[in-house]
Amino acid sequence: MDVLIRELFDEVIDKFSTNGLTSADRDNLNNTWQSLDGWPYSSAGLSQLGNNFLLAAFSNGSIDMLKNISNNTDLGWGYVISAEMFGTYKPDPKVYLGACSVLDLPPENIMMVAAHKYDLEAAKAQGMYTAFIVRLEEFGSLRSPDAEIHPFIDVYPYDSHQLATELGL
């Protein structure tokens, strides 16, 4: 995943003819996003959820990437689970079942919370509960958020505070 992100970054730099950047400059710029602040509402909402539930970051991103993000934000993850631990990427079922194994929980005791519906559909296929959080500005003005309702999504909170409310906290 780290290599893919760097390759995409290099394509953008090359497309806009940004000259004079060394490989080290590109590495530094490419990794900067890992030290950005989390979504403004995330920290407090996850803290509220973390008082009652186990929280885990679960991503196609590398373990190092997830650790960097975790170290630079206050997101309260108890676990960092990367698809690289299972030798494949989401939405491969092995990744979701592997996460269940790491957490030592059956799928029906896990809720996958994501802003990507393909991820939730795959989690639901493995027996997990699902919550879709729409990031209204994820794509800027380029695209409208996906507001379509799907049967594989159990809860549609607009942020982590709303999810806590939906879960009775």
Secondary structure, 3 states (H helix, E strand, C coil): CHHHHHHHHHHHHHHCCCCCCCHHHHHHHHHHHHHCCCCCCHHHHHHHHHCCCCCEEEECCCHHHHHHHHHHCCCCCCEEEEHHHHCCCCCCHHHHHHHHHHHCCCHHHCEEEECCHHHHHHHHHCCCEEEECCCCCCCCCCCCCCCCCCCCCCECCCCHHHHHHHCCC
